[in-house]
């Protein structure tokens, strides 16, 4: 049974303005869309939603021609870059705003966790805000009273529950807001990035609660997150949005793999210095280039079990102190499987303005044949900057490892392990036990 159906759904916005420009046209739009249930009569041809480019039109499609359905009891991860249309999709589903074209069919009640803690009154206590927030979300007073102890316990704010919320930290507010929303009993739960905030303990508890809701109670869940591990852990299926359009639909693992591949492929042909940074960096250092070399500094294709030198070309824009470099090797899902921090073997170092080469030598590459992604990170401090991260590029650089005889035994690694394990030199021995039977 279909819980949600998106039929040719699109949402168009006019950049810089919120109206048609005249009261008459605004009234005509309201009458056509709200009363008659027709499309916006002032709909214009607009650009695709690519936020990094200027575009030619003042109209932009935040979402365009979205078609997919969600089965009852399914848990769907919605993934994509910032500005891809994920939050807009959930707002349309939650009826925060209406689609410009198309229709959304929903079977069941919807509870939305789009802005956790929205509606909290700073002068009211946590307990009072639980009742008010619960009422806003559709819970009766009796239902809130029945679940109050459970909500307070889940939030971890019991000591401060009778303290005005204005004295709460931002993390405590999120905890309390999620605790209220998590104890709703809707057929469909819509969740937008609630796991991006809060400490590790809260995130673990929140993921556990969402697993209970989806698996134990059989509710339909739409979950937006940039945490690929959480998407793979929680979701059965996945949807990838790109520039406001449906780019891929499949299982959660397939969707995550596709998203990371598309993101990396979009930037893999660019020099390192031109790749868009997704992390906040201070700019003291900048990755310019990367190369894979042998002992003689000749460019090679990395082989399983062979020597590999990864050379980074780095520019120091200005003087930087307490510098360090790290390379993470990640699998196709973006999960780190190996880490090479310079801080452990080299200690921190100081750089003056200029161009530098940093070499990471791996005597015997322990990766099986396959394609991996590298995360490049460097730390740099300066008395005039507050951010310690000098530069960071995540999951873009490809490391293609070719097969070879790692153990020098004349045998290759079993095919079902390729791309999935890290190898290590070892030896086995089997001998007859001298233990006598009783």
Buried (B, 14 or more C-beta within 10 A) or exposed (E): EEBBBBBEBBBBBBEEEEEBEEEEEBEBBEEBBEEEEEBBEBEEEBBBBBEEEEBEEEBBBBBBBBEBBBEBBBBBBBBBBEBBBBBBBBBBBBEEEEBBBBEBEBBEEBBBBBEBBEEBEEEBBBBBBBBBBBBEBEBEEEBBEEBBEEBBEBBBBEEBBEBBBEEBEEBBBBBBBBBBBBBBBBBBBBBBBBBEBBEEEBBEBBBEBBBEBBBEEEBBBBBBBBBBEBBBEBBBBBBBBBBBBBBBBBBBBBBBBBBBBBBBEBBEEEEBEEBEBBEEBBBBBBBBEBBBBBEEEEEBEBBBBBBBBBBBBBBBBBBBEBBBBBBBBBBBBBEEBBEBBBBEEEEEBEBEEEEBEBEBEBEEBBBBBBEBBBBBBBBBBBEEBEBBBBBBBBBBBEBEBEBBBBEEEEEBBEEEEBBEBEBEEEEEEEEEEEEEEE
